[in-house]
Amino acid sequence: MIYIIYYIVFQILLFIILLIISKIKDKRLHQDHGEIVPPGFEPTNEVTIDPVSHEKRRVYFNPKTGDRYYKVEK
């Protein structure tokens, strides 16, 4: 019975550790997509509207690196 409790506690701790690591490693949280497009990015025809903030964003693409940039449009 004690091994089952240890197993459950271990699984919970492992889950919490993986959540913390994913928050640190997720690059999307640290990207500042704003109104100034960095050099090397080309505009595309993609336009999205954020359903929460209702901001219109145009997608820019860097063909050298494959990165995408989302510019907030007014």
C-alpha positions in Angstrom: 0.0 0.0 0.0 2.8 2.4 0.8 4.3 1.9 -2.7 1.1 3.0 -4.3 1.2 6.3 -2.3 4.9 6.8 -3.3 4.0 6.1 -6.9 1.2 8.6 -6.9 3.3 11.3 -5.2 6.1 10.7 -7.7 3.7 11.0 -10.6 2.3 14.3 -9.3 5.8 15.7 -8.7 7.0 14.6 -12.1 3.9 16.3 -13.7 4.6 19.6 -11.8 8.3 19.5 -12.9 7.3 19.0 -16.5 4.9 21.9 -16.4 7.5 24.2 -15.0 10.0 23.1 -17.7 7.5 23.6 -20.4 6.7 27.1 -19.2 10.4 28.0 -19.3 11.2 26.4 -22.6 8.1 27.5 -24.5 9.4 30.3 -26.8 6.0 31.5 -27.8 5.5 33.1 -24.3 8.6 35.3 -24.7 8.0 36.6 -28.2 7.1 40.3 -28.4 5.0 40.6 -31.5 4.1 44.2 -31.9 4.0 46.9 -34.5 7.6 47.1 -35.7 8.6 44.3 -38.2 12.2 43.1 -37.8 14.4 43.3 -40.9 14.4 40.3 -43.2 10.6 39.6 -42.8 8.3 39.7 -45.8 4.5 40.2 -45.6 2.2 37.3 -46.5 -1.5 37.3 -47.3 -2.4 35.7 -44.0 -4.4 37.9 -41.6 -5.8 36.6 -38.3 -8.1 38.1 -35.8 -7.6 37.2 -32.2 -10.9 36.0 -30.8 -10.1 37.2 -27.3 -8.6 40.7 -27.8 -10.1 41.2 -31.3 -6.7 42.4 -32.6 -6.0 42.0 -36.3 -2.6 40.5 -37.0 -0.7 40.2 -40.3 1.8 37.4 -40.7 5.3 38.2 -41.9 7.7 35.4 -42.9 11.5 35.3 -42.9 12.6 33.0 -45.8 16.1 32.6 -44.4 15.2 31.3 -41.0 11.7 30.1 -41.5 10.5 32.3 -38.6 7.1 34.0 -38.5 6.2 37.4 -37.1 2.7 38.6 -36.2 2.3 42.4 -36.6 -0.6 44.0 -34.8 -2.6 46.1 -37.3 -5.1 48.8 -36.5 
